[in-house]
Amino acid sequence: MKRGANGSTGSRVAASKGISFTTSPVLAVRLPSWRSRVVLFVLFVAFAVLGVRALWLQGVSNEFLQKQGKSRYERTIELPATRGKIMDRNGQVLALSMPVKAVWAIPEDVLKSPPQKLRALAGLLDMSDAELRKKLDSDRTFVYLKRQVEMDVIEKIAKLDIEGIDTRKEYKRFYPQGEVMTHMVGFTNVEDAGQESMELAQQKTLVGTTGSRRVIKDRLGHIVEDIGLGKEPHDGKNLTLSVDSKIQYIAFTQLKAAVEKFKAKAGGAVVLDVHTGEVLALANYPSYNPNDRSKLTGAQLRNRVMTDTFEPGSTLKPFTVALAMDSGRVTPNTRIDTGSGRFTIADRTISDTKGHGVISVAQVIEMSSNIGTSKIALSMPSQEMWEMFTKVGFGQAPKFGFPGAVAGRVRPYKSWRPIEQATMSYGNGISVSLIQLARAYMMFARDGDTIPLSFQRVDELPPAQQVIKPKTAQAMREMLESVVSGEHGTAKQAQVAGYRVGGKTGTAYKVENGKYAMPRKYIGSFVGMAPMSSPRFIIAVMIDEPTTLAHFGGQVAAPTFAALAANALRAMNIPPDSAVTEIVVPADAEAEAM
């Protein structure tokens, strides 16, 4: 083989001349030159596209990308507003919000923690290890473990230093007076929304407006930077109720004692201010502790003063008699023949506890004569009775601004038969709530007019509506006082030492599923006022299903009224208006007619 001057083989020639570097077929160049140019062009185009894309992202789409980035690390945190306080008329706090925290978790991170830490966390949250793991067994990135956790517990959880556990600020409602005030105040749920009573009725006033702020969080949910306030929170307004804590406590304790003494199913009591229409006390028993509702039952939750209706029985007699006196048909001295104690209308018989013979209208009230009241009622058009009942609020949708208040039932007068008009005159065949009954009695205490009830403190007196003449109301007060202190009065156990009081007892069969319950069940009631020289309070008491031998209103409700009134009058420093300092009730005191 020949070599050139530079020592290279003679067969090697320049590639540029299209001559092979070697004669070996394996090393021969077979690719055409245009292929390299295509590859170079493709690479150039690719770099150009990347450049254009970068320019687009960095320039035109910058705002969009920033928004996407923020969505991954920037968060808006809600700033809860503090719910307004609820106070009684004297400024005593009945409900307030206390700071607590909600405990939440990132399940994936928490489950990496040692088992002993998870068991400790479960114990602090008042749950079993299995319950905690069940909550954490989720594909979600955020789960609540427990809401409204006390701050001392939060501090202990923080010391566990468990990755993926965090907290959120919130508030928990606290009720200092517990079961005593709960049916007046109500309670809120875990979201701080009112559920019952005034907490529900005044939700918009109490709740306030939540605020917000923007923060930057890391992957674990920890705040690394505060960007700024988005919206400032505004706390709810405080609410001042009409209720007086002292009178409320008296009402509740006396009612509870009566329900337990007479082994009753339940009871209710309400105290009204005659001058202003304010509700000074509203009590029910059984009750419940709003701070711990874990064992709450429907019977405890029931606000019987507002939601339960019953036949008022003889407590309705004063309205029938007042109407007859107001229209000039009778006077307190008009004589009524009640006969031997039985009075037949068509095929139905009305009876008294015994024959009273000929008695005055005043004695009809004092002795609680069904026959005397029926005869007075039948002397009047049924329409006038119906108008009287509706004027005082019976059968009308209440406008108390209180959740759950019911209307009761008064049938249209055109459908009344004589026997029905007679029985309605003494409280059978009509249904009312205890709060309606108490308000209706205000016309006797207020010289014949009525005013709206209020569950908030009243600063200006509301307008009154005249229902009967002042002299009629005055005469009725004298009759109601005789029911308590008269020789034949049916409510001698309602007497209060040092004070003149008056009122009317009522006893009715209990209605269940539209029929009178069998065997017989009773509701005993009493509505009265004190002191009679210048009435300040209307007090109504209802005892539901007393199961002892004593079941008449004069036996179960009247003494409860007496104890309540005596303590309330003294608590409010109302001067005595009677020289009688000791009450002796005869052992053979007559129970009232039904």
C-alpha positions as CSV (number, residue, x, y, z in Angstrom):
1,M,0.0,0.0,0.0
2,K,1.4,3.4,-1.0
3,R,1.7,6.2,1.5
4,G,1.6,9.9,0.8
5,A,4.2,12.5,1.8
6,N,2.4,13.0,5.2
7,G,2.5,9.3,5.9
8,S,-1.3,8.8,5.3
9,T,-2.6,6.0,3.2
10,G,-3.1,6.8,-0.4
11,S,-6.7,5.5,-0.3
12,R,-7.8,8.3,2.2
13,V,-9.1,11.4,0.5
14,A,-11.1,14.4,1.7
15,A,-14.7,13.7,2.6
16,S,-15.7,17.0,1.0
17,K,-14.9,15.5,-2.4
18,G,-17.3,12.7,-1.8
19,I,-14.5,10.2,-1.6
20,S,-14.6,7.6,1.2
21,F,-12.3,7.7,4.1
22,T,-11.7,4.1,3.8
23,T,-12.5,1.4,1.4
24,S,-14.1,-0.6,4.2
25,P,-17.9,-0.9,3.6
26,V,-18.6,-0.8,7.3
27,L,-17.1,2.7,7.7
28,A,-18.5,4.1,4.6
29,V,-20.8,7.2,5.0
30,R,-24.3,6.4,3.7
31,L,-26.5,9.3,5.2
32,P,-27.3,12.1,2.7
33,S,-26.2,15.6,3.8
34,W,-29.7,17.1,3.8
35,R,-30.6,15.1,6.9
36,S,-28.3,17.0,9.1
37,R,-29.7,20.2,7.9
38,V,-33.3,19.0,8.8
39,V,-32.2,18.1,12.3
40,L,-30.5,21.5,12.7
41,F,-33.7,23.2,11.6
42,V,-35.9,21.2,14.0
43,L,-33.7,22.1,16.9
44,F,-33.9,25.8,15.9
45,V,-37.7,25.7,15.7
46,A,-37.9,24.0,19.1
47,F,-35.8,26.6,20.8
48,A,-37.8,29.3,19.1
49,V,-41.1,27.8,20.4
50,L,-39.6,27.6,23.9
51,G,-38.6,31.2,23.7
52,V,-42.0,32.3,22.6
53,R,-43.7,30.3,25.3
54,A,-41.3,31.8,27.9
55,L,-42.1,35.3,26.7
56,W,-45.9,34.5,26.8
57,L,-45.7,33.1,30.4
58,Q,-43.4,35.8,31.7
59,G,-45.2,38.7,30.0
60,V,-48.8,38.2,28.8
61,S,-49.9,35.4,31.3
62,N,-48.1,36.8,34.3
63,E,-51.3,37.7,36.2
64,F,-52.8,34.2,35.5
65,L,-49.8,32.4,36.8
66,Q,-49.6,34.6,40.0
67,K,-53.2,33.7,40.7
68,Q,-52.5,30.0,40.3
69,G,-49.5,30.3,42.6
70,K,-51.5,32.2,45.2
71,S,-54.2,29.5,45.2
72,R,-51.6,27.0,46.3
73,Y,-50.1,28.9,49.2
74,E,-52.3,31.9,50.0
75,R,-55.4,31.4,52.2
76,T,-58.2,33.5,53.5
77,I,-58.9,32.9,57.2
78,E,-62.3,33.7,58.7
79,L,-62.2,35.9,61.8
80,P,-65.2,35.0,63.9
81,A,-67.2,37.8,65.5
82,T,-68.1,37.5,69.2
83,R,-71.8,36.8,69.8
84,G,-73.5,39.4,71.9
85,K,-74.1,38.8,75.6
86,I,-77.6,38.2,76.9
87,M,-78.3,39.9,80.2
88,D,-81.3,40.1,82.6
89,R,-83.0,43.4,83.2
90,N,-80.5,44.3,86.0
91,G,-77.4,43.6,83.9
92,Q,-76.7,40.1,85.2
93,V,-75.1,38.0,82.4
94,L,-77.2,35.1,81.3
95,A,-75.2,34.0,78.2
96,L,-71.8,34.9,77.0
97,S,-69.3,33.6,74.4
98,M,-65.9,32.1,75.6
99,P,-62.9,31.6,73.3
100,V,-62.2,28.0,72.4
101,K,-60.6,26.3,69.4
102,A,-61.5,23.7,66.9
103,V,-58.9,20.9,66.4
104,W,-58.3,19.8,62.8
105,A,-55.8,17.5,61.1
106,I,-54.1,16.5,57.9
107,P,-54.7,12.8,58.2
108,E,-51.7,11.7,56.1
109,D,-49.3,13.5,58.3
110,V,-50.9,12.7,61.7
111,L,-50.9,9.0,61.0
112,K,-47.1,9.1,60.8
113,S,-46.9,10.0,64.5
114,P,-46.0,7.3,67.1
115,P,-49.0,5.3,68.4
116,Q,-48.5,6.6,72.0
117,K,-48.9,10.2,70.8
118,L,-52.1,9.3,69.0
119,R,-53.5,7.6,72.1
120,A,-52.7,10.7,74.2
121,L,-54.4,12.9,71.6
122,A,-57.5,10.7,71.7
123,G,-57.7,10.9,75.5
124,L,-57.5,14.7,75.4
125,L,-60.3,14.8,72.8
126,D,-62.5,12.5,74.9
127,M,-62.6,9.8,72.3
128,S,-61.2,6.3,72.0
129,D,-58.1,5.4,69.9
130,A,-60.4,3.6,67.5
131,E,-62.7,6.7,67.1
132,L,-59.7,8.9,66.4
133,R,-58.3,6.6,63.8
134,K,-61.7,6.3,62.2
135,K,-61.7,10.1,61.7
136,L,-58.2,10.0,60.4
137,D,-59.0,7.2,58.0
138,S,-59.9,9.6,55.2
139,D,-58.5,10.6,51.8
140,R,-59.3,14.2,52.5
141,T,-56.5,16.7,53.3
142,F,-58.5,18.4,56.1
143,V,-60.7,16.9,58.8
144,Y,-62.1,18.3,62.0
145,L,-61.3,16.1,65.0
146,K,-63.3,18.1,67.6
147,R,-65.0,21.5,67.8
148,Q,-65.2,23.9,70.7
149,V,-62.2,22.5,72.7
150,E,-61.4,24.3,75.9
151,M,-58.1,26.3,75.9
152,D,-56.4,24.3,78.7
153,V,-56.9,21.2,76.6
154,I,-55.5,23.0,73.5
155,E,-52.3,23.7,75.5
156,K,-51.9,20.0,76.3
157,I,-52.5,19.0,72.7
158,A,-49.8,21.6,71.6
159,K,-47.3,20.0,73.9
160,L,-47.7,16.6,72.1
161,D,-46.1,18.3,69.0
162,I,-47.9,16.1,66.5
163,E,-47.2,16.9,62.9
164,G,-50.4,17.7,60.9
165,I,-52.5,18.9,63.9
166,D,-53.6,22.5,64.0
167,T,-56.4,24.6,65.5
168,R,-58.9,27.2,64.5
169,K,-60.3,30.0,66.8
170,E,-64.0,29.9,67.6
171,Y,-66.4,30.6,70.5
172,K,-68.5,28.5,72.8
173,R,-71.6,29.8,74.5
174,F,-71.7,29.6,78.3
175,Y,-74.9,29.9,80.4
176,P,-74.1,30.8,84.1
177,Q,-77.6,30.1,85.4
178,G,-77.9,26.7,83.7
179,E,-81.3,24.9,83.9
180,V,-83.0,27.8,85.8
181,M,-82.9,30.2,82.9
182,T,-82.6,27.9,79.9
183,H,-86.2,28.0,78.6
184,M,-86.0,31.8,78.6
185,V,-82.6,32.1,77.1
186,G,-82.2,29.0,74.9
187,F,-78.9,27.8,73.5
188,T,-76.7,27.8,70.3
189,N,-75.2,25.0,68.2
190,V,-71.6,24.3,67.4
191,E,-71.7,26.9,64.7
192,D,-72.8,29.5,67.3
193,A,-76.3,29.8,65.8
194,G,-79.3,30.2,68.1
195,Q,-81.5,27.1,68.4
196,E,-84.1,27.8,71.0
197,S,-85.9,30.7,72.8
198,M,-84.3,34.2,72.8
199,E,-81.0,32.9,71.3
200,L,-83.0,31.9,68.3
201,A,-85.5,34.8,68.3
202,Q,-82.7,37.4,68.4
203,Q,-80.2,35.6,66.2
204,K,-79.7,38.5,63.8
205,T,-79.0,40.9,66.6
206,L,-76.7,38.7,68.6
207,V,-74.6,37.0,65.8
208,G,-72.5,39.9,64.5
209,T,-70.6,39.9,61.2
210,T,-67.5,37.7,60.6
211,G,-64.3,39.2,59.2
212,S,-61.3,37.8,57.2
213,R,-57.6,38.1,56.7
214,R,-55.2,36.7,54.1
215,V,-52.2,34.7,55.1
216,I,-49.5,32.5,53.4
217,K,-49.4,28.9,54.7
218,D,-46.9,26.1,54.1
219,R,-47.7,22.6,53.1
220,L,-48.5,21.6,56.7
221,G,-50.9,24.4,57.1
222,H,-48.7,26.6,59.3
223,I,-49.0,30.4,58.8
224,V,-45.7,31.7,57.6
225,E,-46.7,35.3,56.6
226,D,-49.7,37.6,57.3
227,I,-50.5,39.4,54.1
228,G,-53.2,41.7,55.5
229,L,-56.8,42.3,56.8
230,G,-59.5,41.6,54.3
231,K,-62.6,42.5,56.3
232,E,-62.8,43.6,59.9
233,P,-65.2,41.5,62.1
234,H,-68.1,43.2,63.9
235,D,-69.2,41.7,67.2
236,G,-72.9,41.1,67.9
237,K,-75.0,43.4,70.0
238,N,-75.8,42.7,73.6
239,L,-79.4,41.9,74.5
240,T,-81.2,42.9,77.7
241,L,-84.1,40.7,78.5
242,S,-87.2,41.6,80.6
243,V,-86.5,38.7,83.0
244,D,-85.4,39.3,86.5
245,S,-82.9,36.6,87.7
246,K,-84.2,36.7,91.3
247,I,-87.8,36.1,90.3
248,Q,-86.8,33.5,87.7
249,Y,-84.9,31.5,90.4
250,I,-87.9,31.7,92.7
251,A,-90.3,30.6,90.0
252,F,-88.1,27.7,88.9
253,T,-87.4,26.3,92.4
254,Q,-91.1,26.6,93.5
255,L,-92.3,24.9,90.4
256,K,-89.7,22.1,90.7
257,A,-90.8,21.5,94.3
258,A,-94.5,21.3,93.3
259,V,-93.9,18.9,90.4
260,E,-91.9,16.6,92.7
261,K,-94.3,16.9,95.6
262,F,-97.4,16.0,93.5
263,K,-95.5,13.5,91.4
264,A,-96.6,15.3,88.3
265,K,-95.4,14.8,84.7
266,A,-94.4,18.5,84.3
267,G,-95.2,22.0,85.1
268,G,-94.9,25.6,84.0
269,A,-95.0,29.1,85.6
270,V,-94.9,32.6,84.3
271,V,-94.7,36.0,86.0
272,L,-95.7,39.2,84.2
273,D,-95.2,42.9,85.2
274,V,-98.7,44.4,85.2
275,H,-97.4,47.9,84.5
276,T,-95.2,47.2,81.5
277,G,-96.2,43.8,80.1
278,E,-92.6,42.5,80.7
279,V,-92.1,38.8,81.3
280,L,-90.2,38.7,84.6
281,A,-90.0,34.9,84.8
282,L,-90.7,32.0,82.6
283,A,-90.0,28.5,84.1
284,N,-90.6,24.9,83.0
285,Y,-89.9,21.6,84.7
286,P,-88.4,19.2,83.7
287,S,-85.5,21.4,82.5
288,Y,-82.0,20.8,81.3
289,N,-78.5,22.2,81.6
290,P,-77.7,24.1,78.3
291,N,-73.9,23.8,79.1
292,D,-74.2,20.0,78.8
293,R,-76.8,18.8,76.4
294,S,-75.4,15.3,76.0
295,K,-78.4,13.7,77.6
296,L,-81.1,16.2,76.5
297,T,-84.6,14.7,76.0
298,G,-87.6,16.1,74.3
299,A,-89.5,16.4,77.6
300,Q,-86.7,18.5,79.0
301,L,-86.5,20.7,75.9
302,R,-90.2,21.4,75.8
303,N,-91.1,25.0,76.6
304,R,-94.5,24.2,78.0
305,V,-95.4,27.7,79.0
306,M,-95.3,28.7,75.3
307,T,-96.0,25.5,73.3
308,D,-98.4,23.4,75.3
309,T,-102.1,24.1,75.1
310,F,-104.7,22.8,77.6
311,E,-108.3,23.4,78.6
312,P,-108.1,26.2,81.1
313,G,-111.1,25.0,83.1
314,S,-112.5,27.4,85.7
315,T,-109.8,30.0,85.1
316,L,-112.0,31.1,82.2
317,K,-115.0,31.8,84.3
318,P,-114.0,35.4,85.1
319,F,-114.1,36.3,81.4
320,T,-117.7,35.1,80.9
321,V,-118.9,36.9,84.0
322,A,-116.9,40.1,83.2
323,L,-118.6,40.2,79.8
324,A,-122.0,39.9,81.3
325,M,-121.3,42.6,83.8
326,D,-119.7,44.9,81.2
327,S,-122.8,44.6,79.0
328,G,-125.1,45.4,81.9
329,R,-126.8,42.0,82.0
330,V,-125.8,41.2,85.5
331,T,-124.1,42.8,88.5
332,P,-122.1,41.2,91.3
333,N,-125.3,41.0,93.4
334,T,-127.5,39.5,90.7
335,R,-129.0,36.2,92.0
336,I,-128.5,33.0,90.0
337,D,-130.4,29.7,90.8
338,T,-127.8,26.9,90.6
339,G,-130.3,24.4,91.9
340,S,-129.2,21.1,93.5
341,G,-126.0,21.0,91.6
342,R,-127.1,19.5,88.3
343,F,-128.3,21.4,85.2
344,T,-129.4,19.6,82.0
345,I,-129.1,21.1,78.5
346,A,-130.7,18.9,75.8
347,D,-129.2,15.5,76.6
348,R,-126.1,16.7,78.5
349,T,-125.8,17.5,82.2
350,I,-123.6,20.1,83.8
351,S,-122.8,19.6,87.5
352,D,-121.2,21.4,90.5
353,T,-119.3,19.8,93.3
354,K,-122.5,20.2,95.3
355,G,-125.8,22.1,95.2
356,H,-125.3,25.8,96.0
357,G,-128.9,26.9,95.5
358,V,-129.6,30.5,94.7
359,I,-126.3,32.5,94.9
360,S,-125.0,35.9,93.7
361,V,-122.8,36.4,90.6
362,A,-120.0,37.2,93.0
363,Q,-120.5,33.8,94.7
364,V,-120.6,32.1,91.3
365,I,-116.9,33.1,91.0
366,E,-116.0,32.5,94.7
367,M,-117.6,29.0,94.7
368,S,-116.6,28.3,91.1
369,S,-120.1,27.2,90.0
370,N,-120.2,25.6,86.6
371,I,-124.0,25.9,86.5
372,G,-124.0,29.6,87.5
373,T,-121.4,30.4,84.8
374,S,-123.3,28.4,82.2
375,K,-126.6,30.2,82.9
376,I,-124.9,33.6,82.6
377,A,-123.3,32.5,79.3
378,L,-126.5,31.3,77.8
379,S,-128.1,34.8,78.4
380,M,-125.6,36.3,75.9
381,P,-125.1,35.9,72.1
382,S,-122.4,33.4,71.4
383,Q,-120.7,36.0,69.1
384,E,-120.1,38.3,72.1
385,M,-118.3,35.6,73.9
386,W,-116.3,34.7,70.9
387,E,-115.3,38.4,70.5
388,M,-114.3,38.6,74.1
389,F,-112.1,35.5,73.8
390,T,-110.4,36.8,70.7
391,K,-109.8,40.3,72.1
392,V,-107.8,38.9,75.0
393,G,-105.7,36.7,72.6
394,F,-107.3,33.3,72.8
395,G,-107.2,31.4,69.5
396,Q,-104.9,34.1,68.0
397,A,-101.4,33.7,66.7
398,P,-99.2,35.2,69.4
399,K,-97.1,38.2,68.6
400,F,-94.6,37.8,71.4
401,G,-91.6,37.4,69.2
402,F,-90.8,34.1,70.9
403,P,-90.2,30.9,68.9
404,G,-92.8,28.1,69.3
405,A,-95.6,30.2,70.8
406,V,-98.9,28.6,69.8
407,A,-102.3,30.0,69.1
408,G,-104.6,27.6,70.9
409,R,-108.1,27.0,69.6
410,V,-111.4,28.8,69.8
411,R,-114.0,27.4,67.4
412,P,-116.1,29.9,65.3
413,Y,-119.1,31.0,67.2
414,K,-121.5,30.1,64.4
415,S,-120.9,26.4,65.1
416,W,-121.6,26.6,68.9
417,R,-124.5,24.6,70.2
418,P,-126.0,25.7,73.5
419,I,-124.2,22.9,75.4
420,E,-120.9,24.0,73.8
421,Q,-121.4,27.6,74.7
422,A,-122.2,26.6,78.3
423,T,-119.1,24.4,78.6
424,M,-116.8,26.9,77.0
425,S,-117.9,29.5,79.5
426,Y,-116.1,27.5,82.2
427,G,-113.1,26.5,80.1
428,N,-114.0,23.2,78.4
429,G,-113.9,22.9,74.6
430,I,-111.3,25.7,74.3
431,S,-107.5,25.4,74.5
432,V,-105.0,28.1,75.5
433,S,-101.3,28.2,76.5
434,L,-100.2,29.3,80.0
435,I,-98.7,32.5,78.6
436,Q,-101.9,33.4,76.8
437,L,-103.9,32.9,80.0
438,A,-101.6,35.0,82.1
439,R,-101.7,37.9,79.6
440,A,-105.5,37.7,79.4
441,Y,-105.7,38.2,83.2
442,M,-103.9,41.5,82.8
443,M,-107.2,43.3,81.8
444,F,-108.5,42.6,85.3
445,A,-105.3,44.0,87.0
446,R,-105.1,47.0,84.6
447,D,-108.5,48.5,84.9
448,G,-109.9,46.7,81.8
449,D,-107.2,47.2,79.2
450,T,-104.3,44.9,77.9
451,I,-100.9,45.6,76.6
452,P,-98.5,43.6,74.5
453,L,-96.1,41.3,76.3
454,S,-92.3,41.8,76.0
455,F,-89.4,39.5,76.5
456,Q,-87.0,42.4,76.3
457,R,-86.7,45.2,78.9
458,V,-89.2,48.0,78.2
459,D,-88.1,51.6,78.3
460,E,-91.3,53.1,76.9
461,L,-94.8,51.9,77.8
462,P,-96.6,50.3,74.9
463,P,-100.1,51.5,73.8
464,A,-103.0,49.8,75.6
465,Q,-106.2,48.3,74.2
466,Q,-109.4,48.7,76.2
467,V,-111.4,45.5,76.5
468,I,-113.8,46.1,79.4
469,K,-114.8,49.1,81.5
470,P,-112.6,50.0,84.5
471,K,-115.4,49.5,87.0
472,T,-116.0,46.0,85.6
473,A,-112.3,45.2,86.1
474,Q,-112.4,46.6,89.6
475,A,-115.5,44.5,90.5
476,M,-113.8,41.4,89.1
477,R,-110.7,42.0,91.2
478,E,-112.9,42.0,94.3
479,M,-114.4,38.7,93.2
480,L,-111.0,37.2,92.5
481,E,-109.9,38.2,96.0
482,S,-112.9,36.4,97.5
483,V,-111.8,33.2,95.7
484,V,-108.7,33.3,97.9
485,S,-109.9,34.8,101.2
486,G,-113.7,34.4,101.1
487,E,-115.6,32.0,103.3
488,H,-116.4,29.7,100.4
489,G,-113.3,30.5,98.3
490,T,-111.8,27.6,96.4
491,A,-108.2,28.8,96.6
492,K,-107.5,29.3,100.3
493,Q,-104.1,27.8,99.8
494,A,-103.2,30.7,97.6
495,Q,-103.1,33.2,100.5
496,V,-99.9,35.1,101.2
497,A,-99.1,36.5,104.6
498,G,-98.9,40.3,104.7
499,Y,-100.4,40.7,101.2
500,R,-103.9,40.7,99.6
501,V,-103.9,38.4,96.6
502,G,-106.6,37.2,94.2
503,G,-107.0,34.8,91.4
504,K,-108.9,31.8,90.0
505,T,-108.2,28.1,90.1
506,G,-108.8,25.7,87.2
507,T,-108.9,22.0,86.9
508,A,-109.5,20.2,83.6
509,Y,-109.4,16.7,82.2
510,K,-106.3,16.2,80.0
511,V,-106.9,15.8,76.3
512,E,-104.8,13.3,74.4
513,N,-105.2,12.6,70.6
514,G,-108.4,14.7,70.5
515,K,-110.1,12.8,73.3
516,Y,-110.2,13.0,77.1
517,A,-107.5,10.6,78.4
518,M,-108.7,7.4,80.1
519,P,-108.1,6.8,82.9
520,R,-108.6,10.4,83.8
521,K,-105.6,12.7,83.8
522,Y,-105.7,16.2,85.1
523,I,-104.2,19.6,84.6
524,G,-104.4,21.9,87.7
525,S,-103.9,25.6,87.2
526,F,-104.1,28.9,89.0
527,V,-103.8,32.5,87.7
528,G,-103.6,35.3,90.2
529,M,-102.4,38.8,90.9
530,A,-100.7,40.6,93.8
531,P,-100.9,42.8,95.7
532,M,-104.6,43.5,95.2
533,S,-104.4,47.1,96.5
534,S,-102.3,48.0,93.4
535,P,-101.6,44.9,91.3
536,R,-97.9,44.5,90.3
537,F,-97.6,40.9,89.3
538,I,-99.7,38.4,87.3
539,I,-98.6,34.9,88.2
540,A,-99.8,31.8,86.4
541,V,-99.0,28.2,87.4
542,M,-99.8,24.9,85.6
543,I,-99.2,21.4,87.0
544,D,-99.5,18.7,84.4
545,E,-100.8,15.3,85.5
546,P,-100.4,15.3,89.2
547,T,-100.7,11.7,90.4
548,T,-101.3,12.1,94.1
549,L,-104.8,12.3,95.6
550,A,-104.5,16.0,95.3
551,H,-105.1,17.1,91.7
552,F,-107.4,20.1,91.8
553,G,-106.0,23.5,90.8
554,G,-106.7,24.8,94.4
555,Q,-104.6,22.0,95.8
556,V,-101.6,21.8,93.5
557,A,-101.3,25.1,91.7
558,A,-102.6,27.6,94.3
559,P,-100.0,26.8,97.0
560,T,-97.3,27.0,94.3
561,F,-98.6,30.5,93.4
562,A,-98.6,31.5,97.1
563,A,-94.9,30.5,97.6
564,L,-93.9,32.1,94.4
565,A,-95.8,35.4,95.1
566,A,-94.6,35.7,98.7
567,N,-90.9,35.4,97.7
568,A,-91.3,37.6,94.6
569,L,-93.1,40.4,96.4
570,R,-90.4,40.5,99.1
571,A,-87.6,40.3,96.6
572,M,-88.9,43.4,94.8
573,N,-89.5,45.2,98.1
574,I,-93.2,45.7,97.5
575,P,-94.8,47.0,100.7
576,P,-97.3,44.7,102.4
577,D,-101.0,45.7,102.1
578,S,-102.6,43.3,104.6
579,A,-102.5,43.1,108.4
580,V,-102.7,39.3,108.2
581,T,-99.3,38.0,109.1
582,E,-100.1,34.3,109.5
583,I,-102.2,32.1,107.2
584,V,-104.1,29.1,108.5
585,V,-105.8,27.0,105.9
586,P,-108.7,24.9,107.3
587,A,-108.2,21.2,106.9
588,D,-111.6,20.8,105.2
589,A,-110.9,23.6,102.7
590,E,-113.1,22.8,99.7
591,A,-111.4,21.9,96.4
592,E,-112.7,23.8,93.4
593,A,-115.1,22.5,90.8
594,M,-113.8,21.5,87.4
